[in-house]
């Protein structure tokens, strides 16, 4: 049974989440504040954490840092609309994904399944070597990209960027993370690098680069590869 830890101080939302999750045979623990959340996470070893960032006793980002000190459990952040700085801080602290309130239960369940599946994929097959889409394929081992039967030439920087995205399918990767990994810088004023290189990758890989299907921009936050 997949165990979910719900960290949320809104009792109505907790109730809705518990009912929906239990109906789908998840095991559910609920914590109304950060202190309880950290205690339950250690005691119950959940498979995934749903974390509201606005809690009465602690900043949600501190809870993520606390969990990441000893656990790689997937963390799906529940966050209020318009709080994109908060979401970015949560992702940079080690959250795996976020969903904006108000959300549909179906979307939440889909994100939850994806988060759990990623950890299962990771343990089953640590090395994904071939990423295939309808329009192109990426061989990570041979460092080769093919589109329409022809090799696509990528620069080392483009390759590095692409590799990070395609090895985290469906997952939002923050601008800060990409800048640090690829360019070794963390200044947010360097996001123009990212825009330029992402545009190049789209030109080389996407069928319609101005309406990308695979290399998706999350405005103000980062990028996501949808396989
Ligand atoms: Ca709250």
py3Dmol code that shows the C-alpha trace and the ligand (Angstrom):
import py3Dmol

protein = """\
ATOM      1  CA  UNK A   1       0.000   0.000   0.000  1.00  0.00           C
ATOM      2  CA  UNK A   2       1.253   3.441  -0.906  1.00  0.00           C
ATOM      3  CA  UNK A   3       1.379   5.661   2.186  1.00  0.00           C
ATOM      4  CA  UNK A   4       0.627   9.363   1.845  1.00  0.00           C
ATOM      5  CA  UNK A   5       1.392  11.977   4.479  1.00  0.00           C
ATOM      6  CA  UNK A   6      -0.974  14.928   4.094  1.00  0.00           C
ATOM      7  CA  UNK A   7       0.379  18.101   5.720  1.00  0.00           C
ATOM      8  CA  UNK A   8      -2.373  20.691   5.681  1.00  0.00           C
ATOM      9  CA  UNK A   9      -4.047  22.918   8.277  1.00  0.00           C
ATOM     10  CA  UNK A  10      -7.356  23.405   6.477  1.00  0.00           C
ATOM     11  CA  UNK A  11      -9.603  20.705   8.003  1.00  0.00           C
ATOM     12  CA  UNK A  12     -12.058  20.687   5.093  1.00  0.00           C
ATOM     13  CA  UNK A  13      -9.316  20.133   2.579  1.00  0.00           C
ATOM     14  CA  UNK A  14      -7.752  17.443   4.763  1.00  0.00           C
ATOM     15  CA  UNK A  15     -11.095  15.683   4.948  1.00  0.00           C
ATOM     16  CA  UNK A  16     -11.563  15.796   1.154  1.00  0.00           C
ATOM     17  CA  UNK A  17      -8.027  14.519   0.579  1.00  0.00           C
ATOM     18  CA  UNK A  18      -8.343  11.699   3.109  1.00  0.00           C
ATOM     19  CA  UNK A  19     -11.674  10.511   1.648  1.00  0.00           C
ATOM     20  CA  UNK A  20     -10.384  10.588  -1.931  1.00  0.00           C
ATOM     21  CA  UNK A  21      -7.069   8.951  -1.147  1.00  0.00           C
ATOM     22  CA  UNK A  22      -8.557   6.210   1.000  1.00  0.00           C
ATOM     23  CA  UNK A  23     -11.154   5.481  -1.705  1.00  0.00           C
ATOM     24  CA  UNK A  24      -8.179   4.760  -3.996  1.00  0.00           C
ATOM     25  CA  UNK A  25      -6.563   2.491  -1.432  1.00  0.00           C
ATOM     26  CA  UNK A  26      -3.831   4.797  -0.275  1.00  0.00           C
ATOM     27  CA  UNK A  27      -2.847   4.672   3.377  1.00  0.00           C
ATOM     28  CA  UNK A  28      -3.185   8.202   4.742  1.00  0.00           C
ATOM     29  CA  UNK A  29      -1.729  10.065   7.713  1.00  0.00           C
ATOM     30  CA  UNK A  30      -2.580  13.711   8.249  1.00  0.00           C
ATOM     31  CA  UNK A  31      -0.615  16.408  10.062  1.00  0.00           C
ATOM     32  CA  UNK A  32      -2.102  19.857  10.773  1.00  0.00           C
ATOM     33  CA  UNK A  33       1.263  21.528  11.386  1.00  0.00           C
ATOM     34  CA  UNK A  34       4.969  21.236  10.652  1.00  0.00           C
ATOM     35  CA  UNK A  35       6.065  19.702  13.939  1.00  0.00           C
ATOM     36  CA  UNK A  36       3.540  16.873  13.600  1.00  0.00           C
ATOM     37  CA  UNK A  37       4.518  16.448   9.954  1.00  0.00           C
ATOM     38  CA  UNK A  38       8.206  15.910  10.747  1.00  0.00           C
ATOM     39  CA  UNK A  39       7.355  13.511  13.577  1.00  0.00           C
ATOM     40  CA  UNK A  40       4.926  11.476  11.410  1.00  0.00           C
ATOM     41  CA  UNK A  41       7.326  11.429   8.460  1.00  0.00           C
ATOM     42  CA  UNK A  42       9.955   9.780  10.646  1.00  0.00           C
ATOM     43  CA  UNK A  43       7.544   7.419  12.403  1.00  0.00           C
ATOM     44  CA  UNK A  44       5.438   6.328   9.400  1.00  0.00           C
ATOM     45  CA  UNK A  45       7.944   6.498   6.510  1.00  0.00           C
ATOM     46  CA  UNK A  46       5.417   7.693   3.893  1.00  0.00           C
ATOM     47  CA  UNK A  47       5.912   6.970   0.169  1.00  0.00           C
ATOM     48  CA  UNK A  48       4.883  10.497  -0.761  1.00  0.00           C
ATOM     49  CA  UNK A  49       4.225  13.772   1.093  1.00  0.00           C
ATOM     50  CA  UNK A  50       1.552  16.325   0.171  1.00  0.00           C
ATOM     51  CA  UNK A  51       2.702  19.557   1.766  1.00  0.00           C
ATOM     52  CA  UNK A  52       0.790  22.796   2.196  1.00  0.00           C
ATOM     53  CA  UNK A  53       3.315  25.644   2.387  1.00  0.00           C
ATOM     54  CA  UNK A  54       1.156  27.865   4.618  1.00  0.00           C
ATOM     55  CA  UNK A  55       1.194  26.163   8.007  1.00  0.00           C
ATOM     56  CA  UNK A  56       0.604  27.711  11.426  1.00  0.00           C
ATOM     57  CA  UNK A  57       3.911  26.808  13.087  1.00  0.00           C
ATOM     58  CA  UNK A  58       6.601  26.507  10.415  1.00  0.00           C
ATOM     59  CA  UNK A  59       7.545  27.713   6.971  1.00  0.00           C
ATOM     60  CA  UNK A  60       6.852  24.934   4.463  1.00  0.00           C
ATOM     61  CA  UNK A  61      10.316  25.412   2.958  1.00  0.00           C
ATOM     62  CA  UNK A  62      11.879  24.586   6.347  1.00  0.00           C
ATOM     63  CA  UNK A  63       9.852  21.394   6.465  1.00  0.00           C
ATOM     64  CA  UNK A  64      11.189  20.418   3.038  1.00  0.00           C
ATOM     65  CA  UNK A  65      14.754  21.120   4.191  1.00  0.00           C
ATOM     66  CA  UNK A  66      14.101  19.127   7.369  1.00  0.00           C
ATOM     67  CA  UNK A  67      12.826  16.142   5.386  1.00  0.00           C
ATOM     68  CA  UNK A  68      15.591  16.349   2.806  1.00  0.00           C
ATOM     69  CA  UNK A  69      18.158  16.074   5.593  1.00  0.00           C
ATOM     70  CA  UNK A  70      17.405  12.360   5.806  1.00  0.00           C
ATOM     71  CA  UNK A  71      14.757  11.380   3.244  1.00  0.00           C
ATOM     72  CA  UNK A  72      14.281  11.296  -0.520  1.00  0.00           C
ATOM     73  CA  UNK A  73      10.510  10.820  -0.244  1.00  0.00           C
ATOM     74  CA  UNK A  74       8.737  12.644  -3.083  1.00  0.00           C
ATOM     75  CA  UNK A  75       7.229  15.928  -1.884  1.00  0.00           C
ATOM     76  CA  UNK A  76       4.302  17.460  -3.762  1.00  0.00           C
ATOM     77  CA  UNK A  77       3.692  21.020  -2.637  1.00  0.00           C
ATOM     78  CA  UNK A  78       0.199  22.506  -2.372  1.00  0.00           C
ATOM     79  CA  UNK A  79       0.501  26.209  -2.863  1.00  0.00           C
ATOM     80  CA  UNK A  80      -1.699  29.261  -3.162  1.00  0.00           C
ATOM     81  CA  UNK A  81      -2.125  30.945  -6.510  1.00  0.00           C
ATOM     82  CA  UNK A  82       0.202  33.845  -7.393  1.00  0.00           C
ATOM     83  CA  UNK A  83       2.907  32.770  -4.987  1.00  0.00           C
ATOM     84  CA  UNK A  84       5.510  31.810  -7.564  1.00  0.00           C
ATOM     85  CA  UNK A  85       8.515  32.901  -5.446  1.00  0.00           C
ATOM     86  CA  UNK A  86       7.289  30.548  -2.769  1.00  0.00           C
ATOM     87  CA  UNK A  87       6.954  27.690  -5.239  1.00  0.00           C
ATOM     88  CA  UNK A  88      10.438  28.273  -6.608  1.00  0.00           C
ATOM     89  CA  UNK A  89      11.878  28.339  -3.071  1.00  0.00           C
ATOM     90  CA  UNK A  90      10.075  25.063  -2.328  1.00  0.00           C
ATOM     91  CA  UNK A  91      11.385  23.400  -5.492  1.00  0.00           C
ATOM     92  CA  UNK A  92      14.905  24.628  -4.845  1.00  0.00           C
ATOM     93  CA  UNK A  93      14.711  23.247  -1.301  1.00  0.00           C
ATOM     94  CA  UNK A  94      13.985  19.823  -2.767  1.00  0.00           C
ATOM     95  CA  UNK A  95      10.253  19.549  -3.425  1.00  0.00           C
ATOM     96  CA  UNK A  96       9.475  17.434  -6.493  1.00  0.00           C
ATOM     97  CA  UNK A  97       6.459  19.192  -7.884  1.00  0.00           C
ATOM     98  CA  UNK A  98       3.771  21.659  -6.960  1.00  0.00           C
ATOM     99  CA  UNK A  99       0.069  22.027  -7.540  1.00  0.00           C
ATOM    100  CA  UNK A 100      -1.753  25.326  -7.268  1.00  0.00           C
ATOM    101  CA  UNK A 101      -4.837  25.728  -5.092  1.00  0.00           C
ATOM    102  CA  UNK A 102      -7.643  25.398  -5.861  1.00  0.00           C
ATOM    103  CA  UNK A 103      -6.886  22.162  -7.719  1.00  0.00           C
ATOM    104  CA  UNK A 104      -9.060  19.391  -9.081  1.00  0.00           C
ATOM    105  CA  UNK A 105      -8.840  16.116  -7.206  1.00  0.00           C
ATOM    106  CA  UNK A 106      -8.155  14.298 -10.487  1.00  0.00           C
ATOM    107  CA  UNK A 107      -5.164  16.481 -11.240  1.00  0.00           C
ATOM    108  CA  UNK A 108      -3.826  16.031  -7.734  1.00  0.00           C
ATOM    109  CA  UNK A 109      -4.175  12.250  -7.979  1.00  0.00           C
ATOM    110  CA  UNK A 110      -2.423  12.223 -11.360  1.00  0.00           C
ATOM    111  CA  UNK A 111       0.505  14.269  -9.997  1.00  0.00           C
ATOM    112  CA  UNK A 112       0.662  12.025  -6.961  1.00  0.00           C
ATOM    113  CA  UNK A 113       0.826   8.885  -9.108  1.00  0.00           C
ATOM    114  CA  UNK A 114       3.531  10.470 -11.254  1.00  0.00           C
ATOM    115  CA  UNK A 115       5.598  11.401  -8.193  1.00  0.00           C
ATOM    116  CA  UNK A 116       5.371   7.882  -6.792  1.00  0.00           C
ATOM    117  CA  UNK A 117       6.085   6.317 -10.193  1.00  0.00           C
ATOM    118  CA  UNK A 118       9.265   8.379 -10.588  1.00  0.00           C
ATOM    119  CA  UNK A 119      10.709   6.963  -7.385  1.00  0.00           C
ATOM    120  CA  UNK A 120       9.744   3.438  -8.465  1.00  0.00           C
ATOM    121  CA  UNK A 121      11.321   3.985 -11.879  1.00  0.00           C
ATOM    122  CA  UNK A 122      14.467   5.251 -10.217  1.00  0.00           C
ATOM    123  CA  UNK A 123      14.891   2.191  -8.051  1.00  0.00           C
ATOM    124  CA  UNK A 124      14.011  -0.257 -10.849  1.00  0.00           C
ATOM    125  CA  UNK A 125      16.151   1.279 -13.611  1.00  0.00           C
ATOM    126  CA  UNK A 126      18.749   3.757 -12.404  1.00  0.00           C
ATOM    127  CA  UNK A 127      19.975   4.451 -15.951  1.00  0.00           C
ATOM    128  CA  UNK A 128      17.462   5.526 -18.553  1.00  0.00           C
ATOM    129  CA  UNK A 129      19.459   5.376 -21.741  1.00  0.00           C
ATOM    130  CA  UNK A 130      16.883   5.859 -24.464  1.00  0.00           C
ATOM    131  CA  UNK A 131      14.207   8.561 -24.413  1.00  0.00           C
ATOM    132  CA  UNK A 132      11.744   8.334 -27.278  1.00  0.00           C
ATOM    133  CA  UNK A 133       9.002  10.712 -28.307  1.00  0.00           C
ATOM    134  CA  UNK A 134       6.871  10.754 -31.447  1.00  0.00           C
ATOM    135  CA  UNK A 135       9.137  13.386 -32.979  1.00  0.00           C
ATOM    136  CA  UNK A 136      12.641  12.581 -31.791  1.00  0.00           C
ATOM    137  CA  UNK A 137      14.712  10.166 -29.768  1.00  0.00           C
ATOM    138  CA  UNK A 138      17.589  10.754 -27.400  1.00  0.00           C
ATOM    139  CA  UNK A 139      20.205   8.104 -26.701  1.00  0.00           C
ATOM    140  CA  UNK A 140      21.808   9.230 -23.463  1.00  0.00           C
ATOM    141  CA  UNK A 141      24.515   6.596 -23.529  1.00  0.00           C
ATOM    142  CA  UNK A 142      25.666   7.253 -27.100  1.00  0.00           C
ATOM    143  CA  UNK A 143      24.957  10.994 -26.647  1.00  0.00           C
ATOM    144  CA  UNK A 144      22.927  11.021 -29.820  1.00  0.00           C
ATOM    145  CA  UNK A 145      19.741  12.801 -30.782  1.00  0.00           C
ATOM    146  CA  UNK A 146      17.784  11.698 -33.832  1.00  0.00           C
ATOM    147  CA  UNK A 147      14.881  13.454 -35.455  1.00  0.00           C
ATOM    148  CA  UNK A 148      13.078  12.230 -38.563  1.00  0.00           C
ATOM    149  CA  UNK A 149      15.793   9.620 -39.128  1.00  0.00           C
ATOM    150  CA  UNK A 150      18.599  12.191 -39.096  1.00  0.00           C
ATOM    151  CA  UNK A 151      21.170  12.951 -36.441  1.00  0.00           C
ATOM    152  CA  UNK A 152      20.680  16.266 -34.682  1.00  0.00           C
ATOM    153  CA  UNK A 153      23.866  18.095 -33.824  1.00  0.00           C
ATOM    154  CA  UNK A 154      23.810  19.493 -30.300  1.00  0.00           C
ATOM    155  CA  UNK A 155      26.454  21.564 -28.586  1.00  0.00           C
ATOM    156  CA  UNK A 156      27.770  20.307 -25.233  1.00  0.00           C
ATOM    157  CA  UNK A 157      25.762  22.987 -23.435  1.00  0.00           C
ATOM    158  CA  UNK A 158      22.568  22.096 -25.270  1.00  0.00           C
ATOM    159  CA  UNK A 159      23.202  18.459 -24.544  1.00  0.00           C
ATOM    160  CA  UNK A 160      23.754  19.044 -20.830  1.00  0.00           C
ATOM    161  CA  UNK A 161      20.545  21.037 -20.558  1.00  0.00           C
ATOM    162  CA  UNK A 162      18.549  18.477 -22.515  1.00  0.00           C
ATOM    163  CA  UNK A 163      19.947  15.606 -20.486  1.00  0.00           C
ATOM    164  CA  UNK A 164      18.794  17.128 -17.194  1.00  0.00           C
ATOM    165  CA  UNK A 165      15.302  17.698 -18.534  1.00  0.00           C
ATOM    166  CA  UNK A 166      14.730  14.341 -20.236  1.00  0.00           C
ATOM    167  CA  UNK A 167      16.024  12.350 -17.279  1.00  0.00           C
ATOM    168  CA  UNK A 168      13.367  14.032 -15.125  1.00  0.00           C
ATOM    169  CA  UNK A 169      10.272  13.529 -17.281  1.00  0.00           C
ATOM    170  CA  UNK A 170       7.230  15.487 -16.203  1.00  0.00           C
ATOM    171  CA  UNK A 171       9.155  17.211 -13.457  1.00  0.00           C
ATOM    172  CA  UNK A 172       9.530  20.963 -13.203  1.00  0.00           C
ATOM    173  CA  UNK A 173      13.230  21.875 -13.057  1.00  0.00           C
ATOM    174  CA  UNK A 174      13.835  25.370 -11.732  1.00  0.00           C
ATOM    175  CA  UNK A 175      15.827  28.015 -13.580  1.00  0.00           C
ATOM    176  CA  UNK A 176      18.206  28.190 -10.633  1.00  0.00           C
ATOM    177  CA  UNK A 177      18.883  24.472 -10.731  1.00  0.00           C
ATOM    178  CA  UNK A 178      19.555  24.487 -14.481  1.00  0.00           C
ATOM    179  CA  UNK A 179      21.803  27.536 -14.262  1.00  0.00           C
ATOM    180  CA  UNK A 180      23.799  25.946 -11.468  1.00  0.00           C
ATOM    181  CA  UNK A 181      24.116  22.576 -13.181  1.00  0.00           C
ATOM    182  CA  UNK A 182      24.915  23.784 -16.687  1.00  0.00           C
ATOM    183  CA  UNK A 183      26.673  27.123 -16.187  1.00  0.00           C
ATOM    184  CA  UNK A 184      27.701  26.907 -12.548  1.00  0.00           C
ATOM    185  CA  UNK A 185      25.999  30.194 -11.784  1.00  0.00           C
ATOM    186  CA  UNK A 186      23.031  30.918  -9.606  1.00  0.00           C
ATOM    187  CA  UNK A 187      22.277  34.525 -10.503  1.00  0.00           C
ATOM    188  CA  UNK A 188      18.719  34.807 -11.665  1.00  0.00           C
ATOM    189  CA  UNK A 189      19.764  37.593 -14.068  1.00  0.00           C
ATOM    190  CA  UNK A 190      21.322  34.869 -16.219  1.00  0.00           C
ATOM    191  CA  UNK A 191      17.946  33.403 -17.151  1.00  0.00           C
ATOM    192  CA  UNK A 192      18.446  34.828 -20.647  1.00  0.00           C
ATOM    193  CA  UNK A 193      21.035  32.033 -21.165  1.00  0.00           C
ATOM    194  CA  UNK A 194      18.295  29.557 -20.535  1.00  0.00           C
ATOM    195  CA  UNK A 195      15.848  31.229 -22.870  1.00  0.00           C
ATOM    196  CA  UNK A 196      18.406  31.270 -25.685  1.00  0.00           C
ATOM    197  CA  UNK A 197      19.466  27.660 -25.256  1.00  0.00           C
ATOM    198  CA  UNK A 198      15.927  26.381 -24.799  1.00  0.00           C
ATOM    199  CA  UNK A 199      14.920  28.173 -28.011  1.00  0.00           C
ATOM    200  CA  UNK A 200      17.809  26.454 -29.821  1.00  0.00           C
ATOM    201  CA  UNK A 201      16.840  23.049 -28.482  1.00  0.00           C
ATOM    202  CA  UNK A 202      13.261  23.590 -29.578  1.00  0.00           C
ATOM    203  CA  UNK A 203      14.381  24.632 -33.059  1.00  0.00           C
ATOM    204  CA  UNK A 204      16.400  21.459 -33.344  1.00  0.00           C
ATOM    205  CA  UNK A 205      13.920  19.018 -31.807  1.00  0.00           C
ATOM    206  CA  UNK A 206      10.360  20.309 -31.798  1.00  0.00           C
ATOM    207  CA  UNK A 207       8.104  20.015 -34.837  1.00  0.00           C
ATOM    208  CA  UNK A 208       6.655  23.466 -34.093  1.00  0.00           C
ATOM    209  CA  UNK A 209       9.227  25.317 -31.966  1.00  0.00           C
ATOM    210  CA  UNK A 210       6.872  28.192 -31.186  1.00  0.00           C
ATOM    211  CA  UNK A 211       4.302  25.743 -29.776  1.00  0.00           C
ATOM    212  CA  UNK A 212       6.520  23.188 -28.054  1.00  0.00           C
ATOM    213  CA  UNK A 213       5.086  19.802 -27.096  1.00  0.00           C
ATOM    214  CA  UNK A 214       8.079  18.466 -25.229  1.00  0.00           C
ATOM    215  CA  UNK A 215      10.245  21.271 -23.889  1.00  0.00           C
ATOM    216  CA  UNK A 216       7.737  23.217 -21.856  1.00  0.00           C
ATOM    217  CA  UNK A 217       8.291  26.608 -20.181  1.00  0.00           C
ATOM    218  CA  UNK A 218       6.772  27.191 -16.755  1.00  0.00           C
ATOM    219  CA  UNK A 219       6.772  30.997 -16.797  1.00  0.00           C
ATOM    220  CA  UNK A 220       8.965  32.568 -14.142  1.00  0.00           C
ATOM    221  CA  UNK A 221       9.847  29.174 -12.690  1.00  0.00           C
ATOM    222  CA  UNK A 222      11.630  26.776 -14.951  1.00  0.00           C
ATOM    223  CA  UNK A 223      11.227  24.080 -17.579  1.00  0.00           C
ATOM    224  CA  UNK A 224       9.653  20.685 -17.884  1.00  0.00           C
ATOM    225  CA  UNK A 225      10.146  17.813 -20.327  1.00  0.00           C
ATOM    226  CA  UNK A 226       6.915  16.099 -21.280  1.00  0.00           C
ATOM    227  CA  UNK A 227       7.719  12.761 -22.941  1.00  0.00           C
TER     228      UNK A 227
END
"""
ligand_1 = """\
1
CA
Ca -2.618 26.490 4.977
"""
view = py3Dmol.view(width=600, height=400)
view.addModel(protein, "pdb")
view.setStyle({"model": 0}, {"cartoon": {"style": "trace"}})
view.addModel(ligand_1, "xyz")
view.setStyle({"model": 1}, {"stick": {}})
view.zoomTo()
view.show()
